[in-house]
Amino acid sequence: MAKTLSGDFLTRIEENRRLYERPGWGGAGSRFWSMVGLHAFWWLLGISFIVTWLWLGFGQHNQVNNWLFGWLYQ
């Protein structure tokens, strides 16, 4: 397989692979951290929606809301 490819082409592939595998410039590690960031973003977005829903749904004069957000009403 390698014999059918020209040396110049293989050199270019090797250079691209080295660039791709540099830390912080792509590769498996970068893909992993991008997925971690994506999960964190959606979890935080979902949690903020739930907290907002609780806040708006229960109001200020509710025991659950007072337990969650009582520090705001001091």
Biopython code that builds the backbone (N, CA, C, O; Angstrom):
import numpy as np
from Bio.PDB.StructureBuilder import StructureBuilder

atoms = [
    (1, "MET", "N", (0.833, -1.198, 0.000)),
    (1, "MET", "CA", (0.000, 0.000, 0.000)),
    (1, "MET", "C", (0.873, 1.256, 0.000)),
    (1, "MET", "O", (0.646, 2.181, -0.779)),
    (2, "ALA", "N", (1.872, 1.276, 0.882)),
    (2, "ALA", "CA", (2.718, 2.462, 0.991)),
    (2, "ALA", "C", (3.543, 2.676, -0.273)),
    (2, "ALA", "O", (3.886, 3.811, -0.603)),
    (3, "LYS", "N", (3.865, 1.594, -0.986)),
    (3, "LYS", "CA", (4.695, 1.729, -2.186)),
    (3, "LYS", "C", (3.935, 2.433, -3.306)),
    (3, "LYS", "O", (4.547, 3.084, -4.152)),
    (4, "THR", "N", (2.621, 2.312, -3.321)),
    (4, "THR", "CA", (1.848, 2.939, -4.393)),
    (4, "THR", "C", (1.727, 4.451, -4.186)),
    (4, "THR", "O", (1.452, 5.185, -5.135)),
    (5, "LEU", "N", (1.931, 4.921, -2.942)),
    (5, "LEU", "CA", (1.853, 6.356, -2.669)),
    (5, "LEU", "C", (3.220, 6.989, -2.881)),
    (5, "LEU", "O", (4.245, 6.393, -2.548)),
    (6, "SER", "N", (3.236, 8.190, -3.434)),
    (6, "SER", "CA", (4.510, 8.878, -3.629)),
    (6, "SER", "C", (5.051, 9.341, -2.282)),
    (6, "SER", "O", (4.290, 9.563, -1.339)),
    (7, "GLY", "N", (6.360, 9.482, -2.202)),
    (7, "GLY", "CA", (6.997, 9.918, -0.957)),
    (7, "GLY", "C", (6.538, 11.294, -0.534)),
    (7, "GLY", "O", (6.381, 11.564, 0.656)),
    (8, "ASP", "N", (6.320, 12.178, -1.514)),
    (8, "ASP", "CA", (5.883, 13.535, -1.203)),
    (8, "ASP", "C", (4.516, 13.526, -0.516)),
    (8, "ASP", "O", (4.275, 14.271, 0.433)),
    (9, "PHE", "N", (3.633, 12.668, -1.017)),
    (9, "PHE", "CA", (2.293, 12.557, -0.450)),
    (9, "PHE", "C", (2.354, 12.034, 0.983)),
    (9, "PHE", "O", (1.654, 12.532, 1.864)),
    (10, "LEU", "N", (3.207, 11.016, 1.211)),
    (10, "LEU", "CA", (3.353, 10.461, 2.560)),
    (10, "LEU", "C", (3.930, 11.497, 3.518)),
    (10, "LEU", "O", (3.521, 11.569, 4.677)),
    (11, "THR", "N", (4.877, 12.297, 3.038)),
    (11, "THR", "CA", (5.459, 13.341, 3.888)),
    (11, "THR", "C", (4.391, 14.345, 4.304)),
    (11, "THR", "O", (4.350, 14.783, 5.453)),
    (12, "ARG", "N", (3.529, 14.704, 3.358)),
    (12, "ARG", "CA", (2.462, 15.654, 3.661)),
    (12, "ARG", "C", (1.485, 15.068, 4.686)),
    (12, "ARG", "O", (1.041, 15.766, 5.597)),
    (13, "ILE", "N", (1.156, 13.785, 4.531)),
    (13, "ILE", "CA", (0.275, 13.108, 5.498)),
    (13, "ILE", "C", (0.916, 13.117, 6.881)),
    (13, "ILE", "O", (0.250, 13.388, 7.881)),
    (14, "GLU", "N", (2.212, 12.818, 6.932)),
    (14, "GLU", "CA", (2.925, 12.767, 8.208)),
    (14, "GLU", "C", (2.965, 14.149, 8.871)),
    (14, "GLU", "O", (2.784, 14.264, 10.083)),
    (15, "GLU", "N", (3.200, 15.186, 8.080)),
    (15, "GLU", "CA", (3.220, 16.543, 8.634)),
    (15, "GLU", "C", (1.843, 16.931, 9.172)),
    (15, "GLU", "O", (1.731, 17.519, 10.248)),
    (16, "ASN", "N", (0.815, 16.601, 8.424)),
    (16, "ASN", "CA", (-0.545, 16.899, 8.876)),
    (16, "ASN", "C", (-0.876, 16.144, 10.154)),
    (16, "ASN", "O", (-1.529, 16.681, 11.048)),
    (17, "ARG", "N", (-0.422, 14.891, 10.239)),
    (17, "ARG", "CA", (-0.680, 14.093, 11.435)),
    (17, "ARG", "C", (0.030, 14.704, 12.641)),
    (17, "ARG", "O", (-0.546, 14.778, 13.727)),
    (18, "ARG", "N", (1.278, 15.140, 12.457)),
    (18, "ARG", "CA", (2.013, 15.764, 13.556)),
    (18, "ARG", "C", (1.335, 17.054, 14.012)),
    (18, "ARG", "O", (1.240, 17.318, 15.210)),
    (19, "LEU", "N", (0.865, 17.854, 13.061)),
    (19, "LEU", "CA", (0.156, 19.084, 13.415)),
    (19, "LEU", "C", (-1.137, 18.766, 14.162)),
    (19, "LEU", "O", (-1.488, 19.430, 15.137)),
    (20, "TYR", "N", (-1.839, 17.733, 13.683)),
    (20, "TYR", "CA", (-3.132, 17.376, 14.266)),
    (20, "TYR", "C", (-2.970, 16.850, 15.680)),
    (20, "TYR", "O", (-3.850, 17.047, 16.517)),
    (21, "GLU", "N", (-1.861, 16.187, 15.958)),
    (21, "GLU", "CA", (-1.678, 15.558, 17.265)),
    (21, "GLU", "C", (-0.990, 16.470, 18.272)),
    (21, "GLU", "O", (-0.732, 16.055, 19.402)),
    (22, "ARG", "N", (-0.687, 17.710, 17.881)),
    (22, "ARG", "CA", (-0.119, 18.639, 18.852)),
    (22, "ARG", "C", (-1.142, 18.904, 19.947)),
    (22, "ARG", "O", (-2.330, 19.044, 19.658)),
    (23, "PRO", "N", (-0.695, 18.976, 21.213)),
    (23, "PRO", "CA", (-1.651, 19.211, 22.292)),
    (23, "PRO", "C", (-2.347, 20.553, 22.116)),
    (23, "PRO", "O", (-1.707, 21.577, 21.875)),
    (24, "GLY", "N", (-3.657, 20.528, 22.239)),
    (24, "GLY", "CA", (-4.442, 21.735, 22.099)),
    (24, "GLY", "C", (-4.815, 22.071, 20.669)),
    (24, "GLY", "O", (-5.450, 23.096, 20.422)),
    (25, "TRP", "N", (-4.433, 21.224, 19.721)),
    (25, "TRP", "CA", (-4.706, 21.524, 18.315)),
    (25, "TRP", "C", (-5.478, 20.389, 17.665)),
    (25, "TRP", "O", (-5.242, 20.069, 16.500)),
    (26, "GLY", "N", (-6.402, 19.773, 18.403)),
    (26, "GLY", "CA", (-7.164, 18.676, 17.830)),
    (26, "GLY", "C", (-6.683, 17.336, 18.356)),
    (26, "GLY", "O", (-5.922, 17.283, 19.323)),
    (27, "GLY", "N", (-7.116, 16.267, 17.734)),
    (27, "GLY", "CA", (-6.761, 14.931, 18.189)),
    (27, "GLY", "C", (-7.750, 14.429, 19.221)),
    (27, "GLY", "O", (-8.726, 15.106, 19.546)),
    (28, "ALA", "N", (-7.488, 13.230, 19.735)),
    (28, "ALA", "CA", (-8.439, 12.574, 20.633)),
    (28, "ALA", "C", (-8.618, 13.349, 21.937)),
    (28, "ALA", "O", (-9.734, 13.447, 22.447)),
    (29, "GLY", "N", (-7.524, 13.905, 22.486)),
    (29, "GLY", "CA", (-7.630, 14.624, 23.750)),
    (29, "GLY", "C", (-8.507, 15.851, 23.633)),
    (29, "GLY", "O", (-9.337, 16.124, 24.501)),
    (30, "SER", "N", (-8.315, 16.595, 22.544)),
    (30, "SER", "CA", (-9.115, 17.796, 22.332)),
    (30, "SER", "C", (-10.581, 17.429, 22.122)),
    (30, "SER", "O", (-11.473, 18.130, 22.601)),
    (31, "ARG", "N", (-10.830, 16.339, 21.412)),
    (31, "ARG", "CA", (-12.206, 15.895, 21.183)),
    (31, "ARG", "C", (-12.861, 15.540, 22.513)),
    (31, "ARG", "O", (-14.025, 15.867, 22.744)),
    (32, "PHE", "N", (-12.114, 14.872, 23.383)),
    (32, "PHE", "CA", (-12.624, 14.515, 24.708)),
    (32, "PHE", "C", (-13.032, 15.766, 25.488)),
    (32, "PHE", "O", (-14.122, 15.817, 26.058)),
    (33, "TRP", "N", (-12.156, 16.773, 25.514)),
    (33, "TRP", "CA", (-12.462, 17.969, 26.295)),
    (33, "TRP", "C", (-13.581, 18.782, 25.678)),
    (33, "TRP", "O", (-14.328, 19.452, 26.391)),
    (34, "SER", "N", (-13.708, 18.732, 24.347)),
    (34, "SER", "CA", (-14.833, 19.438, 23.729)),
    (34, "SER", "C", (-16.145, 18.765, 24.111)),
    (34, "SER", "O", (-17.151, 19.448, 24.302)),
    (35, "MET", "N", (-16.154, 17.433, 24.226)),
    (35, "MET", "CA", (-17.368, 16.738, 24.654)),
    (35, "MET", "C", (-17.670, 17.031, 26.126)),
    (35, "MET", "O", (-18.831, 17.174, 26.508)),
    (36, "VAL", "N", (-16.626, 17.118, 26.946)),
    (36, "VAL", "CA", (-16.830, 17.476, 28.356)),
    (36, "VAL", "C", (-17.453, 18.864, 28.456)),
    (36, "VAL", "O", (-18.386, 19.084, 29.228)),
    (37, "GLY", "N", (-16.923, 19.799, 27.665)),
    (37, "GLY", "CA", (-17.468, 21.151, 27.672)),
    (37, "GLY", "C", (-18.902, 21.207, 27.193)),
    (37, "GLY", "O", (-19.723, 21.946, 27.735)),
    (38, "LEU", "N", (-19.200, 20.414, 26.164)),
    (38, "LEU", "CA", (-20.559, 20.370, 25.625)),
    (38, "LEU", "C", (-21.535, 19.821, 26.667)),
    (38, "LEU", "O", (-22.624, 20.361, 26.857)),
    (39, "HIS", "N", (-21.130, 18.738, 27.339)),
    (39, "HIS", "CA", (-21.985, 18.170, 28.382)),
    (39, "HIS", "C", (-22.190, 19.166, 29.517)),
    (39, "HIS", "O", (-23.307, 19.339, 30.006)),
    (40, "ALA", "N", (-21.104, 19.822, 29.935)),
    (40, "ALA", "CA", (-21.220, 20.803, 31.021)),
    (40, "ALA", "C", (-22.150, 21.937, 30.628)),
    (40, "ALA", "O", (-22.957, 22.391, 31.439)),
    (41, "PHE", "N", (-22.042, 22.398, 29.381)),
    (41, "PHE", "CA", (-22.909, 23.484, 28.909)),
    (41, "PHE", "C", (-24.374, 23.088, 28.989)),
    (41, "PHE", "O", (-25.188, 23.841, 29.522)),
    (42, "TRP", "N", (-24.726, 21.908, 28.463)),
    (42, "TRP", "CA", (-26.138, 21.510, 28.438)),
    (42, "TRP", "C", (-26.667, 21.208, 29.832)),
    (42, "TRP", "O", (-27.817, 21.522, 30.140)),
    (43, "TRP", "N", (-25.823, 20.589, 30.694)),
    (43, "TRP", "CA", (-26.250, 20.346, 32.071)),
    (43, "TRP", "C", (-26.516, 21.650, 32.803)),
    (43, "TRP", "O", (-27.535, 21.789, 33.481)),
    (44, "LEU", "N", (-25.599, 22.612, 32.668)),
    (44, "LEU", "CA", (-25.786, 23.893, 33.350)),
    (44, "LEU", "C", (-26.993, 24.642, 32.801)),
    (44, "LEU", "O", (-27.723, 25.288, 33.552)),
    (45, "LEU", "N", (-27.201, 24.555, 31.492)),
    (45, "LEU", "CA", (-28.375, 25.194, 30.898)),
    (45, "LEU", "C", (-29.655, 24.562, 31.444)),
    (45, "LEU", "O", (-30.595, 25.268, 31.808)),
    (46, "GLY", "N", (-29.687, 23.226, 31.498)),
    (46, "GLY", "CA", (-30.858, 22.529, 32.021)),
    (46, "GLY", "C", (-31.110, 22.838, 33.477)),
    (46, "GLY", "O", (-32.253, 23.055, 33.879)),
    (47, "ILE", "N", (-30.046, 22.862, 34.280)),
    (47, "ILE", "CA", (-30.196, 23.160, 35.704)),
    (47, "ILE", "C", (-30.698, 24.587, 35.900)),
    (47, "ILE", "O", (-31.536, 24.841, 36.765)),
    (48, "SER", "N", (-30.181, 25.524, 35.091)),
    (48, "SER", "CA", (-30.639, 26.913, 35.227)),
    (48, "SER", "C", (-32.110, 27.044, 34.845)),
    (48, "SER", "O", (-32.841, 27.825, 35.454)),
    (49, "PHE", "N", (-32.551, 26.283, 33.836)),
    (49, "PHE", "CA", (-33.977, 26.295, 33.487)),
    (49, "PHE", "C", (-34.820, 25.742, 34.631)),
    (49, "PHE", "O", (-35.874, 26.293, 34.946)),
    (50, "ILE", "N", (-34.364, 24.655, 35.254)),
    (50, "ILE", "CA", (-35.114, 24.055, 36.362)),
    (50, "ILE", "C", (-35.182, 25.011, 37.547)),
    (50, "ILE", "O", (-36.237, 25.176, 38.160)),
    (51, "VAL", "N", (-34.041, 25.646, 37.869)),
    (51, "VAL", "CA", (-34.012, 26.598, 38.982)),
    (51, "VAL", "C", (-34.943, 27.771, 38.708)),
    (51, "VAL", "O", (-35.666, 28.216, 39.600)),
    (52, "THR", "N", (-34.925, 28.276, 37.471)),
    (52, "THR", "CA", (-35.823, 29.377, 37.098)),
    (52, "THR", "C", (-37.279, 28.945, 37.200)),
    (52, "THR", "O", (-38.124, 29.698, 37.685)),
    (53, "TRP", "N", (-37.569, 27.736, 36.744)),
    (53, "TRP", "CA", (-38.938, 27.211, 36.811)),
    (53, "TRP", "C", (-39.406, 27.080, 38.259)),
    (53, "TRP", "O", (-40.544, 27.417, 38.585)),
    (54, "LEU", "N", (-38.505, 26.580, 39.138)),
    (54, "LEU", "CA", (-38.848, 26.477, 40.556)),
    (54, "LEU", "C", (-39.116, 27.850, 41.147)),
    (54, "LEU", "O", (-40.087, 28.049, 41.878)),
    (55, "TRP", "N", (-38.240, 28.794, 40.820)),
    (55, "TRP", "CA", (-38.362, 30.142, 41.361)),
    (55, "TRP", "C", (-39.681, 30.784, 40.932)),
    (55, "TRP", "O", (-40.406, 31.346, 41.753)),
    (56, "LEU", "N", (-39.979, 30.691, 39.638)),
    (56, "LEU", "CA", (-41.205, 31.307, 39.131)),
    (56, "LEU", "C", (-42.441, 30.520, 39.565)),
    (56, "LEU", "O", (-43.495, 31.106, 39.815)),
    (57, "GLY", "N", (-42.316, 29.195, 39.654)),
    (57, "GLY", "CA", (-43.470, 28.364, 39.958)),
    (57, "GLY", "C", (-43.891, 28.415, 41.407)),
    (57, "GLY", "O", (-45.085, 28.397, 41.707)),
    (58, "PHE", "N", (-42.916, 28.480, 42.323)),
    (58, "PHE", "CA", (-43.267, 28.422, 43.740)),
    (58, "PHE", "C", (-43.477, 29.799, 44.348)),
    (58, "PHE", "O", (-44.227, 29.935, 45.314)),
    (59, "GLY", "N", (-42.840, 30.808, 43.810)),
    (59, "GLY", "CA", (-42.997, 32.155, 44.351)),
    (59, "GLY", "C", (-42.217, 32.349, 45.638)),
    (59, "GLY", "O", (-41.578, 31.421, 46.133)),
    (60, "GLN", "N", (-42.273, 33.562, 46.178)),
    (60, "GLN", "CA", (-41.446, 33.895, 47.339)),
    (60, "GLN", "C", (-42.039, 33.392, 48.649)),
    (60, "GLN", "O", (-41.315, 33.285, 49.639)),
    (61, "HIS", "N", (-43.326, 33.083, 48.688)),
    (61, "HIS", "CA", (-43.975, 32.731, 49.947)),
    (61, "HIS", "C", (-44.252, 31.240, 50.026)),
    (61, "HIS", "O", (-45.328, 30.819, 50.452)),
    (62, "ASN", "N", (-43.287, 30.456, 49.617)),
    (62, "ASN", "CA", (-43.429, 29.005, 49.627)),
    (62, "ASN", "C", (-42.248, 28.405, 50.375)),
    (62, "ASN", "O", (-41.138, 28.935, 50.324)),
    (63, "GLN", "N", (-42.492, 27.292, 51.072)),
    (63, "GLN", "CA", (-41.450, 26.690, 51.897)),
    (63, "GLN", "C", (-40.278, 26.191, 51.056)),
    (63, "GLN", "O", (-39.118, 26.388, 51.420)),
    (64, "VAL", "N", (-40.584, 25.543, 49.924)),
    (64, "VAL", "CA", (-39.523, 25.026, 49.058)),
    (64, "VAL", "C", (-38.696, 26.179, 48.505)),
    (64, "VAL", "O", (-37.466, 26.125, 48.497)),
    (65, "ASN", "N", (-39.374, 27.213, 48.046)),
    (65, "ASN", "CA", (-38.669, 28.355, 47.486)),
    (65, "ASN", "C", (-37.841, 29.067, 48.552)),
    (65, "ASN", "O", (-36.741, 29.545, 48.278)),
    (66, "ASN", "N", (-38.377, 29.135, 49.768)),
    (66, "ASN", "CA", (-37.642, 29.756, 50.862)),
    (66, "ASN", "C", (-36.398, 28.945, 51.213)),
    (66, "ASN", "O", (-35.362, 29.512, 51.561)),
    (67, "TRP", "N", (-36.498, 27.627, 51.124)),
    (67, "TRP", "CA", (-35.351, 26.761, 51.395)),
    (67, "TRP", "C", (-34.282, 26.924, 50.313)),
    (67, "TRP", "O", (-33.088, 26.912, 50.612)),
    (68, "LEU", "N", (-34.715, 27.078, 49.048)),
    (68, "LEU", "CA", (-33.762, 27.191, 47.945)),
    (68, "LEU", "C", (-33.147, 28.583, 47.845)),
    (68, "LEU", "O", (-31.942, 28.726, 47.637)),
    (69, "PHE", "N", (-33.998, 29.619, 47.996)),
    (69, "PHE", "CA", (-33.555, 30.976, 47.692)),
    (69, "PHE", "C", (-33.652, 31.910, 48.892)),
    (69, "PHE", "O", (-33.660, 33.131, 48.732)),
    (70, "GLY", "N", (-33.727, 31.336, 50.103)),
    (70, "GLY", "CA", (-33.887, 32.164, 51.290)),
    (70, "GLY", "C", (-32.746, 33.136, 51.503)),
    (70, "GLY", "O", (-32.944, 34.221, 52.051)),
    (71, "TRP", "N", (-31.547, 32.755, 51.072)),
    (71, "TRP", "CA", (-30.378, 33.632, 51.246)),
    (71, "TRP", "C", (-30.523, 34.922, 50.436)),
    (71, "TRP", "O", (-29.858, 35.913, 50.736)),
    (72, "LEU", "N", (-31.384, 34.921, 49.415)),
    (72, "LEU", "CA", (-31.590, 36.133, 48.618)),
    (72, "LEU", "C", (-32.508, 37.123, 49.318)),
    (72, "LEU", "O", (-32.450, 38.325, 49.059)),
    (73, "TYR", "N", (-33.354, 36.614, 50.208)),
    (73, "TYR", "CA", (-34.381, 37.456, 50.816)),
    (73, "TYR", "C", (-33.974, 37.963, 52.197)),
    (73, "TYR", "O", (-34.804, 38.503, 52.928)),
    (74, "GLN", "N", (-32.708, 37.793, 52.556)),
    (74, "GLN", "CA", (-32.258, 38.234, 53.881)),
    (74, "GLN", "C", (-32.287, 39.759, 53.977)),
    (74, "GLN", "O", (-31.943, 40.319, 55.018)),
]
sb = StructureBuilder()
sb.init_structure("model")
sb.init_model(0)
sb.init_chain("A")
sb.init_seg("    ")
for serial, (resi, resn, name, xyz) in enumerate(atoms, 1):
    if name == "N":
        sb.init_residue(resn, " ", resi, " ")
    sb.init_atom(name, np.array(xyz, "f"), 0.0, 1.0, " ", f" {name:<3s}", serial, name[0])
structure = sb.get_structure()
